[in-house]
Amino acid sequence: MEIRQYEVYLINLDPTIGHEIQKTRPCVIISPDEMNRNIQTIIIAPMTTKSHDYPTRLKVRFLGKNGWVVLDQIMTVDRDRLVKRLGTMKDEEINEIKSLIKEMLVD
């Protein structure tokens, strides 16, 4: 299966511990394509429809629903957790994700 950066997949995140985001939910693939082609793990950011307006969360509309990309819960998962591809983020949202990640981790 070819997995591309900024695609959205339904991913099974269970089991979890503590405040980790849980259950099977849409997630944005954050890892670069070269990594996605060559190793078994994928870096993802979960999505949710229930959240607060935190600076590390990006408001999006995906598949007709309002929601959030939860960038404060970026994690690495095995590709066996991927259930199915749901679509791709819009260019504007991709640019906002990149900007927030840079602000969180680089600046």
Helices and strands as residue ranges (DSSP letters): E 7-12, E 24-29, H 33-38, E 41-48, E 57-62, E 65-70, G 71-73, E 75-78, G 79-81, E 82-88, H 91-105
